[in-house]
Every structure is written in C-alpha cells, then in structure tokens.
C-alpha cells in the first residue's frame, strides 16, 4: 500500500473496497497533534454539511 506524506507527518493511504470519493480518517490512540485534531474536525464538518 502506497502512503503519501502530507504536512506535519499526517499520512494518507488508499483504502481498497471504497469508492474513489470516500475517505475514512483515522488516528493513533493518544495522538494529540493539533494538525491531526484539526484535520479530523474539518472532515467531520464536511460530512455534517453534506447531510
């Protein structure tokens, strides 16, 4: 599986079995980096706005 690094050590990975437009954000337990927290918050806001 190929990983693509982005800012601050956040890594994106392709997930097999999902349509190309779908994403599943995940983080390590205990990861308290502000960049990760903000990324997950923004992703949640996008999902809520799309409903």
Secondary structure, 3 states (H helix, E strand, C coil): CCEEECHHHCEEECCCCCCCCCCCCCCCCCCCCHHHHHHHHHHHHHHHHHC
